[in-house]
Amino acid sequence: MGKVAAKIKVMPDSPEIDLDALQERLESALPEGAKINGVERENVAFGLIALYPTVIVPDGSGGTETVEENFADVDGVESVGVENVGRI
């Protein structure tokens, strides 16, 4: 079984949120077998900065679904969406 890399857009619920702490909470929320391989930050608007973690997950049933659900449940996250997916 191979692996899949997914770039996921995570929008914080406020521009005042501590992005380093949010990133740590996202890493803690990863399901077993998944890992973050780098995080980019991008200014969206009015001081709001989106996080773009690249998550490596096993290529199995469900794909990135569990990661998306876990990220959506993290305190301080407004929305989660997959931007790009590819096999590695």
C-alpha positions as CSV (number, residue, x, y, z in Angstrom):
1,M,0.0,0.0,0.0
2,G,1.3,3.4,-0.9
3,K,1.0,6.8,0.7
4,V,-0.9,9.9,-0.2
5,A,0.1,13.6,0.3
6,A,-2.7,16.0,0.8
7,K,-2.4,19.8,1.1
8,I,-5.2,20.9,3.4
9,K,-6.5,24.4,3.9
10,V,-7.3,25.2,7.6
11,M,-9.0,28.5,8.3
12,P,-8.8,29.7,11.8
13,D,-12.0,31.2,13.4
14,S,-10.3,34.5,14.3
15,P,-7.3,36.7,13.2
16,E,-6.3,36.8,16.8
17,I,-5.7,33.1,17.1
18,D,-2.2,31.9,18.0
19,L,-1.2,30.0,14.8
20,D,1.7,28.1,16.5
21,A,-0.7,26.8,19.1
22,L,-3.3,25.9,16.5
23,Q,-0.6,24.1,14.5
24,E,0.3,22.0,17.6
25,R,-3.4,21.1,18.1
26,L,-3.7,20.0,14.5
27,E,-0.6,17.8,14.9
28,S,-2.1,16.3,18.1
29,A,-5.4,15.6,16.2
30,L,-3.8,13.4,13.5
31,P,-5.1,9.9,13.3
32,E,-2.7,7.0,13.7
33,G,-0.4,6.5,10.6
34,A,-0.7,10.2,9.5
35,K,1.9,12.8,9.8
36,I,2.4,16.5,8.8
37,N,5.2,17.1,6.4
38,G,5.4,20.9,6.5
39,V,3.0,23.8,7.0
40,E,2.6,26.9,4.9
41,R,0.9,30.1,5.9
42,E,-0.9,32.4,3.6
43,N,-2.5,35.8,4.3
44,V,-6.2,35.6,3.4
45,A,-7.7,39.0,4.3
46,F,-7.9,41.5,7.1
47,G,-5.2,39.8,9.2
48,L,-6.6,36.3,8.8
49,I,-3.9,33.7,8.0
50,A,-4.7,30.3,6.7
51,L,-2.6,27.2,7.5
52,Y,-1.8,24.7,4.7
53,P,-0.4,21.6,6.3
54,T,0.7,18.9,3.9
55,V,-0.4,15.6,5.5
56,I,0.9,12.2,4.6
57,V,-1.6,9.4,5.0
58,P,-1.6,5.7,4.0
59,D,-3.4,5.1,0.7
60,G,-6.4,3.1,2.1
61,S,-10.1,3.4,2.5
62,G,-11.3,6.8,3.5
63,G,-8.2,8.7,2.3
64,T,-8.0,12.1,4.0
65,E,-11.6,11.9,5.4
66,T,-10.5,11.1,9.0
67,V,-7.9,13.9,8.9
68,E,-10.4,16.4,7.7
69,E,-12.9,15.4,10.4
70,N,-10.3,15.5,13.1
71,F,-9.0,18.9,12.0
72,A,-12.6,20.3,11.9
73,D,-13.0,19.3,15.5
74,V,-9.9,21.2,16.7
75,D,-10.6,24.3,18.9
76,G,-10.1,27.5,16.8
77,V,-10.8,26.0,13.4
78,E,-13.5,27.6,11.3
79,S,-13.2,25.4,8.2
80,V,-11.2,22.6,6.6
81,G,-10.8,21.8,2.9
82,V,-8.5,19.7,0.8
83,E,-6.6,21.8,-1.8
84,N,-4.5,19.1,-3.5
85,V,-4.0,15.3,-3.3
86,G,-1.4,13.1,-4.9
87,R,0.3,9.7,-4.5
88,I,3.8,9.6,-3.3
